[in-house]
Amino acid sequence: MTSILTFDTSTRAGWAYFSGPRAARPIFDTIRLPIADKDDYAARTWPLMQAAEALVAKFEPDVMGFEAPFIPWGNSDLGTSGQTVRLQILLAGVIELVAKKHGITRCIEATTQECKKAMTGHGAIPKAVKATLRKQEDRRKWWKHQMVAACHARRWMVQDDNQGDAVAVGVVVYDVLGTPVDLALTV
């Protein structure tokens, strides 16, 4: 039986734990990382490392996964600073380091589009909807709502989009492992 621990790495890091072949009832929560000086990356990543290690000790997963950092190459309209990109990469690295330290040989990275498609059936906003969402922030809010709604439709009552994204990473990881979750069976 495969157990999976997944993360949505951000300053509000969602995590999800799946046990068994079909992910019927994942456990999930959010880790709120403390506010620190924007250039003090150790103070911002260390709490995630501590929390991830505690979760690994508690659940002893066979596999770990995380959502890939979003890097907006050449698209300054998205409002992502260099510091945010660096932090996202470091947080992802923390998950990989924790997996390595604990002998977890599979640590799978899931792209944002893979996660969206796994949960909603599409990796991009439908054209008709996108036409009504003029601002980037409106599109972000739309996706956050879609991910939470997709989880709730399966009775995975996540409290925020960070938990929803961590659950989506788990669904992608099951697919990568060759045991896709039949989302119709989770309802």
C-alpha positions in Angstrom: 0.0 0.0 0.0 1.5 3.4 -1.0 1.3 6.4 1.2 1.9 9.9 -0.1 2.7 13.2 1.5 2.4 16.2 -0.7 2.9 20.0 -0.4 1.8 23.2 -2.1 4.9 25.2 -1.3 4.2 28.9 -0.4 4.2 31.1 2.6 0.9 29.3 3.5 2.0 25.8 2.6 -0.8 23.3 2.2 0.0 19.7 2.8 -2.0 16.5 2.2 -1.4 12.9 3.2 -2.9 10.0 1.2 -2.9 6.3 2.3 -4.0 3.5 0.1 -4.4 2.9 -3.5 -7.4 5.2 -4.2 -6.9 8.3 -2.0 -10.5 8.0 -0.7 -10.0 10.4 2.3 -6.8 12.4 2.4 -5.8 14.3 5.5 -4.8 17.9 4.9 -3.9 21.2 6.6 -2.0 24.4 6.1 1.3 25.5 7.6 1.5 29.2 8.0 5.1 30.2 7.7 6.2 33.2 9.8 6.7 36.6 8.4 10.4 37.4 8.2 12.7 39.9 6.5 12.2 39.4 2.8 15.9 38.7 2.3 16.2 36.3 5.3 15.5 33.1 3.3 16.6 30.8 6.1 14.1 32.2 8.5 11.4 31.8 5.8 12.3 28.2 4.8 13.4 26.6 8.2 9.8 26.4 9.6 8.7 24.5 6.5 11.6 22.1 7.0 10.7 21.5 10.6 7.0 21.0 9.7 7.8 18.6 6.8 10.1 16.6 9.0 7.4 16.3 11.7 4.9 15.2 9.1 7.3 12.6 7.7 7.9 11.3 11.2 4.2 11.1 11.9 3.0 9.5 8.6 6.1 7.7 7.3 5.2 8.2 3.7 6.5 6.0 0.9 6.5 8.9 -1.6 6.5 12.7 -1.4 5.4 15.3 -3.9 5.2 19.1 -4.3 3.8 21.7 -6.7 6.5 23.1 -9.0 7.5 26.7 -8.3 5.9 29.1 -10.7 8.5 31.0 -12.6 7.1 33.7 -14.9 9.9 33.8 -17.5 9.7 37.0 -19.5 6.2 37.9 -18.1 6.6 40.9 -15.8 2.8 41.4 -15.9 2.3 38.6 -13.4 3.7 40.7 -10.5 6.1 38.0 -9.3 9.3 39.4 -7.9 12.7 37.9 -8.0 12.6 37.4 -4.3 9.3 35.5 -4.6 10.7 33.2 -7.3 13.8 32.5 -5.2 11.7 31.7 -2.2 9.5 29.3 -4.2 12.5 27.5 -5.5 14.0 27.2 -2.0 10.7 25.9 -0.5 10.5 23.2 -3.2 14.1 22.3 -2.4 13.3 22.0 1.3 10.7 19.3 0.4 13.3 17.4 -1.7 15.9 17.6 1.0 13.5 16.3 3.7 12.6 13.4 1.4 16.3 12.6 0.8 17.2 12.9 4.4 14.5 10.4 5.3 15.3 7.9 2.6 12.2 8.6 0.5 13.4 7.8 -2.9 10.4 9.2 -4.9 9.8 12.9 -4.6 7.6 13.9 -7.5 7.2 17.5 -8.8 3.8 18.3 -10.3 3.3 21.4 -12.4 0.6 23.8 -11.8 -1.1 22.9 -15.1 -1.0 19.1 -14.2 -2.7 19.9 -10.9 -5.4 22.0 -12.4 -6.1 19.5 -15.1 -6.2 16.6 -12.6 -8.8 18.3 -10.5 -10.9 20.4 -13.0 -10.3 18.6 -16.3 -8.6 21.6 -17.9 -5.2 23.2 -17.4 -6.1 26.6 -18.7 -9.1 28.9 -18.1 -11.8 28.3 -20.8 -11.8 31.1 -23.4 -15.3 32.2 -22.6 -14.5 32.6 -18.9 -11.1 34.2 -19.6 -12.8 36.9 -21.6 -14.7 38.0 -18.5 -11.6 38.0 -16.3 -9.6 41.0 -17.4 -7.0 41.2 -14.6 -4.4 38.6 -13.6 -5.6 38.8 -10.0 -9.2 37.9 -11.1 -7.8 34.9 -13.0 -5.9 33.8 -9.9 -9.0 34.1 -7.7 -11.0 32.1 -10.3 -8.5 29.3 -10.2 -8.3 29.2 -6.4 -12.1 28.9 -6.3 -12.1 26.2 -9.0 -9.5 24.1 -7.1 -11.4 24.4 -3.7 -14.7 23.6 -5.5 -13.2 20.5 -7.2 -12.1 19.2 -3.8 -15.4 19.9 -2.2 -17.2 18.1 -5.0 -15.3 15.0 -4.0 -16.1 15.6 -0.3 -12.5 16.6 0.4 -13.5 19.6 2.5 -10.3 21.7 2.2 -10.4 25.0 4.0 -8.3 26.9 1.5 -6.7 26.8 -1.9 -3.3 25.8 -0.4 -4.8 22.6 0.9 -6.6 22.1 -2.4 -3.4 22.5 -4.3 -1.7 19.9 -2.0 -4.5 17.5 -2.6 -4.2 18.1 -6.4 -0.5 17.3 -6.2 -1.4 14.0 -4.6 -3.8 13.2 -7.4 -1.0 13.9 -9.9 1.4 11.7 -7.9 -1.0 8.8 -7.9 -1.2 9.2 -11.7 2.6 9.3 -12.1 2.8 6.1 -9.9 0.5 4.3 -12.3 -2.5 4.2 -9.9 -4.7 7.1 -11.1 -7.4 8.2 -8.7 -10.8 7.6 -10.1 -12.2 10.9 -9.0 -15.8 9.7 -9.6 -15.3 7.1 -6.9 -14.2 9.7 -4.3 -17.6 11.3 -4.3 
